[in-house]
Amino acid sequence: MKRDYLLVLMRSKNTIFTTKDVSLLWEEDDVDFVRKKLYRYMKAGKLYSIRKGIYAKDTNYERYELATKIFTPSYISFETVLAKAGVVFQFYSQIFVASYLARELIIDDQAYSYRRIKDAILTNRKGIEVADNFFVASPERAFLDVVYLNKDYHFDNLSSMNWNKVDDILPIYGGNKRMASKVQRYREVTQRGLN
């Protein structure tokens, strides 16, 4: 019986596929076979090619999922998470991603901003959640990521911050004393109602 490879992709919950993802879904070790098949589907208009080695079912793919597939490991963080949580009020059209390298990309009119974080922090899952086929930082983890990469940062509203979670996640940043004291200052300002 002939296998319907495209149907396997269309039934997947993913909206984005790398060549490696497809090899796993199809249980196919022959990477050349996978690439050729994907190329044929793309040429026939059955798959959308986003960039080399990355495909989508169509142009209505999940942008956050793409952001974390371009460079892995990575997760959605920084202002993208903080704006959604109401911690910063500024609107950012780009998607901010924690990664092993720093890059700015524009794909399909969407800007992606990758910020470099040390591997030991990046690969630690504390404060990272899985949401719809991508990894995303909790507001507390995103807050700590911002503090880690910035000497001085203005947060608009830290009242929703769970400081117990912040304390639980803080050690993954390697016992950074500067960072610990900045976190403490943010906490004190928030508790005094000044933020």
Residue pairs with C-beta under 8 A, 6 or more apart in sequence:
3 26
5 26
5 37
6 41
6 46
6 47
8 25
8 26
9 17
9 22
9 25
9 47
9 57
10 57
12 25
13 133
14 21
14 65
14 133
15 56
15 57
15 60
15 61
15 62
15 65
15 133
16 50
16 54
16 55
16 56
16 61
16 62
16 65
16 66
16 69
16 133
17 25
17 54
17 55
17 56
18 53
18 54
18 55
18 69
19 31
19 34
19 35
19 38
19 53
21 69
22 28
22 34
22 38
22 55
23 29
23 31
23 34
26 34
28 34
38 47
38 55
41 47
41 55
42 48
42 49
42 55
47 55
47 56
47 57
48 55
48 56
48 57
48 58
48 59
48 61
49 55
50 56
50 61
50 66
50 107
50 108
51 70
51 107
54 66
54 69
54 70
56 66
59 108
62 132
62 133
62 134
63 95
63 110
64 76
64 95
64 131
64 132
64 134
64 136
65 132
65 133
65 134
66 107
66 112
67 74
67 76
67 95
67 97
67 112
67 134
68 74
68 75
68 76
68 97
68 134
68 135
69 134
70 105
70 112
70 114
71 97
71 99
71 100
71 101
71 103
71 114
73 99
73 100
73 122
73 123
73 135
74 97
74 98
74 99
74 100
74 114
74 122
74 135
75 97
75 98
75 122
75 128
75 134
75 135
75 136
75 137
76 95
76 96
76 97
76 98
76 134
76 135
76 136
76 137
77 96
77 97
77 98
77 115
77 136
77 137
77 141
77 142
77 145
78 96
78 97
78 98
78 113
78 115
78 137
78 142
78 145
78 146
78 149
79 88
79 90
79 92
79 96
79 146
80 92
80 94
80 95
80 96
80 97
80 142
81 96
81 136
81 137
81 138
81 139
81 141
81 142
82 88
82 139
82 142
82 143
82 146
82 155
83 89
83 90
83 91
83 92
85 139
85 142
85 160
86 156
86 157
86 160
87 139
87 142
87 143
87 155
87 156
87 157
87 158
87 160
87 161
88 155
88 156
88 157
89 156
89 157
90 156
93 111
94 110
94 111
94 112
94 113
95 110
95 111
95 112
95 113
96 113
96 115
97 112
97 113
97 114
97 115
98 114
98 115
98 117
98 122
98 137
98 145
99 114
99 115
99 116
99 117
99 122
100 116
100 117
100 119
100 122
101 114
101 116
102 114
102 115
102 116
103 112
103 113
103 114
104 111
104 112
104 113
104 114
105 111
105 112
105 114
106 112
115 145
115 149
117 145
117 148
117 149
118 174
120 172
120 174
121 148
121 172
121 173
121 174
124 172
126 141
126 168
126 169
126 172
127 137
127 138
127 140
127 141
127 144
127 165
127 168
127 169
127 172
128 135
128 136
128 137
128 138
128 141
129 135
129 136
129 137
129 138
130 136
137 145
138 165
138 169
139 160
139 161
139 162
140 161
140 162
140 165
140 166
140 169
141 169
143 155
143 158
143 161
143 166
144 166
144 169
144 170
144 173
144 179
144 183
146 153
146 155
147 153
147 179
147 182
147 183
147 186
148 173
148 176
148 179
155 186
155 195
156 195
157 195
158 186
158 187
158 189
158 190
158 195
159 190
159 195
161 187
161 190
163 187
166 183
166 187
170 179
170 180
170 183
173 179
186 195
189 195
